[in-house]
Amino acid sequence: VQLQASGGGLVQAGGSLRLSCAASGSIFSINAMAWYRQAPGKQRELVAVIRSGGSTNTNYADSVKGRFTISRDNAKNTVYLQMNSLKPEDAAVYYCNAEVATSHYSRGRAYWGQGTQVTVSS
């Protein structure tokens, strides 16, 4: 199973970016999909998570509530993170994470994408 993240870049404060992360490989089902971020010198933190129930089953870090929206396209095994009103403190490497079961009999395990850099200029 591979997760390929994209969509990072440089944006001015107040701007928007949309991250995407597509899962591929031997996938039977995907439960939770999430975005984490890690800024230099800081621990990786959970930004947002969406479970298999869809848009009604999401959680966000307090710091991004009202500005970021996580969504998923199950047909494409893809998770998105729409980031609006970006702040300099949102700058970090963003990683996607997915809990993937590779067969009917296997338990899901977590897979990580390679990370995509988000830079926010003030």
C-alpha positions in Angstrom: 0.0 0.0 0.0 1.3 3.4 -0.9 0.0 6.9 0.0 0.9 9.7 -2.4 0.4 13.2 -1.0 0.4 16.4 -3.2 -0.7 20.0 -3.1 1.7 21.7 -0.8 3.4 24.9 -1.7 4.0 28.5 -0.8 1.1 30.7 0.0 0.6 34.1 1.6 -1.1 34.4 5.0 -4.8 34.4 4.5 -4.5 32.2 1.4 -5.7 28.7 0.7 -4.3 25.4 -0.3 -5.8 22.0 -1.0 -3.9 18.9 -0.2 -4.6 15.5 -1.7 -3.5 12.0 -0.7 -4.3 9.0 -2.8 -3.9 5.4 -1.5 -3.0 2.7 -3.9 -2.0 -1.0 -3.9 -3.7 -4.0 -2.2 -6.6 -2.3 -0.5 -9.6 -4.1 0.7 -11.0 -1.3 2.8 -9.9 2.0 4.4 -11.2 3.1 7.8 -9.9 6.3 9.1 -7.9 8.7 6.9 -6.1 11.6 8.5 -3.7 14.5 8.1 -0.9 15.2 10.5 1.7 18.0 10.4 5.2 18.5 11.8 6.9 21.8 12.1 10.6 22.1 12.7 11.5 21.3 16.2 8.0 20.2 17.1 6.3 16.9 17.4 4.0 15.6 14.7 0.4 16.5 15.5 -3.0 15.4 14.3 -4.7 18.0 12.2 -7.8 16.3 11.1 -9.3 12.8 10.8 -12.2 11.5 8.8 -13.6 8.0 9.5 -15.4 5.7 7.2 -18.7 7.3 8.0 -17.7 10.3 5.9 -18.1 14.0 6.5 -20.3 13.6 9.6 -17.5 11.6 11.4 -14.6 14.0 11.5 -12.4 15.6 14.2 -10.1 18.6 14.0 -7.3 20.1 16.0 -8.6 23.2 17.8 -6.1 25.3 16.0 -7.6 24.6 12.6 -11.3 24.3 13.4 -13.4 26.6 11.1 -10.5 27.0 8.7 -9.6 23.5 7.5 -12.0 20.9 6.0 -11.2 17.2 5.6 -13.0 15.1 3.1 -12.6 11.8 1.2 -13.6 10.2 -2.0 -13.9 6.5 -1.3 -14.1 5.6 -4.9 -10.7 7.1 -5.5 -9.2 6.1 -2.1 -8.3 9.7 -1.7 -8.4 12.1 1.2 -8.3 15.9 0.9 -7.5 18.8 3.2 -8.9 22.2 2.2 -7.0 24.8 4.1 -8.3 28.3 4.2 -7.2 31.5 6.0 -3.7 30.0 6.4 -1.5 31.5 9.1 2.3 31.4 9.4 1.9 28.9 12.2 0.3 26.5 9.8 3.6 26.0 8.0 4.8 22.5 8.4 5.3 19.3 6.5 1.9 17.7 6.2 1.6 13.9 6.2 -1.4 11.8 5.3 -2.2 8.6 7.2 -4.7 5.9 6.4 -5.8 2.8 8.3 -5.9 0.2 5.6 -7.1 -3.4 5.6 -5.6 -5.5 2.7 -8.0 -8.3 2.9 -11.3 -9.4 4.5 -9.4 -11.2 7.1 -6.7 -8.7 8.0 -6.9 -6.0 10.6 -6.2 -2.5 9.4 -2.9 -1.0 9.9 -1.6 2.5 9.5 0.2 3.7 6.4 1.9 7.1 5.9 2.4 9.3 2.9 5.7 10.9 2.2 4.8 14.4 3.4 4.2 17.6 1.5 5.6 21.0 2.5 3.3 23.9 3.3 4.9 27.3 3.7 3.0 30.4 4.7 4.5 33.8 4.3 3.5 36.6 6.5 
